[in-house]
Amino acid sequence: MGLTEGRGPKTVWKNPAELIRVLAPENPVMVLDRSRLRATAQRFLQGFPGLVTYAVKSNPHPAIIRTLVSAGVQGFDVASPFEIDLISRLAPKAARHYHNPVRSRSEIAHAVEAGIKSWSVDSRSELQKIFERVPVENCEISARFKLPVLGAAYDFGSKFGASPELTAELLREIAGRGYIPSLNFHPGTQCVDPHAWESYIATAAEICRMAGVKARRLNVGGGFPSHRIGGIEPDLTKIFDAIETATATAFGADRPELVCEPGRGICADAHALVTRIKAVRDDTHVFLNDGVYGGLTELPQIGNLDRLQVLTPEGVRRGGAPVPRVIFGPTCDSLDRLPGEVNLPADVQEGDYVIFHGAGAYSTVTNTRFNGFGQMTYLSVQSVF
Ligand SMILES: *Cc1c(COP(=O)(O)O)cnc(C)c1O
């Protein structure tokens, strides 16, 4: 049972407590609050000084894509034929930026056929592949560059992005061939420090000077933080303002149009992952019905989600004093453990539900069926609390 789209019953639960009382779910449930998703999208649309596109890979559920379109999102960052086709189907009027810098020739042909007009490259060989297959008319190619990592929870730069010198060369070639020259970067994910964007933007201006080319657009990537740590809300406005100021300072009157492609920053906080305690082994280790092979895959890389709530099967909140616990997932692999220890109420019991708030990004998509677990459902709620 998923979130049905125009077919069958459309149950919207009041909150996780209600669905726990009624359904007593034995398997993990991801819940989505569409009004919260819409509100977050609007914060980006109103605050970011340019075009807001959604990075589909973070959570491609059709309910999300449709909600974002209705909120006014007009573009999507797509990285595969599947994502291109998904957006073509669900958001046919939206822009699609094919920002995976490496593609097979058959993937390029698929994207040309689908009408993709915005590409990204970080190497001479990939640029040649695009030159050979992609019509030049009204077509943008963006050169992707990287810097040493600053402020990101996870390093994306180790896989993609050219040096500033090579990027200047690529930009010159792109413009010389008559394509629309643009630049892009991706500072990493869950970047709480605006400085991550500032140094990239200054380098982008430097690359344009080296190349002697005016970039049409500068895509500042994703990396916008979600709310992962209790009591510490990320300050998106501060990041938007820093991006605006850095662009004005670095480019002056010659500024490119800005684009961003947040994934996590848009989708994570509109979700909560409802898991159940299978056992409290000899009163110490807590075993959940979900773990690092399921909806909590990225925790070992980027740290615990500590916005937790524990509810009884009656949907009542446990209020015991916090006690640090080792939490294991359901599989037989000893890697299937949340990092370090996690504070749970002292009165936690087998059969209780542990709710991870802000778990909507890189969770449903990375859920595996390892050991036969991972049968996650996706439900709609009026509120995640
Ligand atoms: C993954 C990715 C994004 C989205 O990253 P978030 O941290 O989820 O915002 C944006 N752009 C590129 C190129 C990506 O690879």
The ligand as an SDF file (V2000), in Angstrom:
LIG
                    3D

 15 15  0  0  0  0  0  0  0  0999 V2000
   22.8050   14.8210   -5.1580 C   0  0  0  0  0  0  0  0  0  0  0  0
   22.9430   16.0880   -5.9030 C   0  0  0  0  0  0  0  0  0  0  0  0
   22.1460   17.1900   -5.5670 C   0  0  0  0  0  0  0  0  0  0  0  0
   21.2380   17.2030   -4.3770 C   0  0  0  0  0  0  0  0  0  0  0  0
   21.9770   17.1940   -3.2040 O   0  0  0  0  0  0  0  0  0  0  0  0
   21.2890   17.4880   -1.7850 P   0  0  0  0  0  0  0  0  0  0  0  0
   22.3900   17.4040   -0.8140 O   0  0  0  0  0  0  0  0  0  0  0  0
   20.2540   16.4340   -1.5890 O   0  0  0  0  0  0  0  0  0  0  0  0
   20.6790   18.8350   -1.8790 O   0  0  0  0  0  0  0  0  0  0  0  0
   22.2600   18.3210   -6.3470 C   0  0  0  0  0  0  0  0  0  0  0  0
   23.1100   18.3710   -7.4070 N   0  0  0  0  0  0  0  0  0  0  0  0
   23.8950   17.3280   -7.7450 C   0  0  0  0  0  0  0  0  0  0  0  0
   24.8080   17.4560   -8.9050 C   0  0  0  0  0  0  0  0  0  0  0  0
   23.8360   16.1590   -7.0140 C   0  0  0  0  0  0  0  0  0  0  0  0
   24.6430   15.1290   -7.3280 O   0  0  0  0  0  0  0  0  0  0  0  0
  1  2  1  0
  2  3  1  0
  2 14  2  0
  3  4  1  0
  3 10  2  0
  4  5  1  0
  5  6  1  0
  6  7  2  0
  6  8  1  0
  6  9  1  0
 10 11  1  0
 11 12  2  0
 12 13  1  0
 12 14  1  0
 14 15  1  0
M  END
$$$$
